[in-house]
Every structure is written in structure tokens, then in C-alpha cells.
């Protein structure tokens, strides 16, 4: 089972939080209203076996500014 890594990216003076799992080709999971990255926890585990699975907190949600 891949481990989750919690990180931040600075984009246009906005701090965005994201969680990633695994390695390989990138696959991104984007949540809807009003969820945050944890909506995709099970998918990160599954797809993190073969891909670099990333789930960001969109702007204004959870740990993103």
C-alpha cells in the first residue's frame, strides 16, 4: 500500500495543499463542493500502486488558502 504524502505548492501567491501516493505517470483526482482531498482516499490507495496519484484541496478548501 502506498504511503500518503501531504505537501504544499505556491501558485500565484496562493498556497495549495495536496496529497499524493505512489510513483509513475500522473493521475489527478479533483473534488467537488464541499469536499476536500479525503474524498479520494480509497482511489489514492488503489491508483497509487501504478501511478502518481494526486488529490489537491481546491482553493479555499481544507488546508488550501
N, C-alpha and C positions, 0 to 999 in steps of 0.2 A: 504494500500500500504506500503510495507516495505521500511525503510529508507536505503540509501546507506551509507556505512562506508568506508572511504578511509584510508588504512593502509600500512605499510611497513614491509617487512621481510628481515632480513640479512641472506643470504645464500652463504657460501664460499666467504666471503668478498664482495659480490655483494648485492646492495640494490635494492630489487624488490618491486614495488608498486602494490597494488591490491585493488579492490573494492568488497565489499561483501554486501549481502542483505539477510535478513531472518534468520531462525534457522532450525535446523534439520539435516538430512543427507546431506553430502557434494555433490555438483554438481559443476563442474568447466567448464567454457567456455574459450577457448583459441583462440585468434585472429590470423589472417593470416597477410601477408605482404600487405600493410604498415599500417594497423590499430592499434588501442590500445583498452583498456578495453571498451570504449564507444560504440564500435561496438555491444556490447551485452546488452546495456541499457534496451531495452524492454524485453529481456529474463530474466534479473536480476529481474525486477519488477514482471514478471509472475511467475517464478520459486521460487522467494524469498517468496512467500506465503506459500509454503510447504517444502522448502529445504533451506539449507545454500548455496546460490548461490554465486560463486566467479569468478571474471574475472580479471586475472593478466595482467599487462603490461609486455610483454616479455622483456628479456634483450636487452637494447639499445633503447627501445621504450618509448615514452612519459615520464613518471616520473621515470622509472627504469634506473639504471646505466648500 
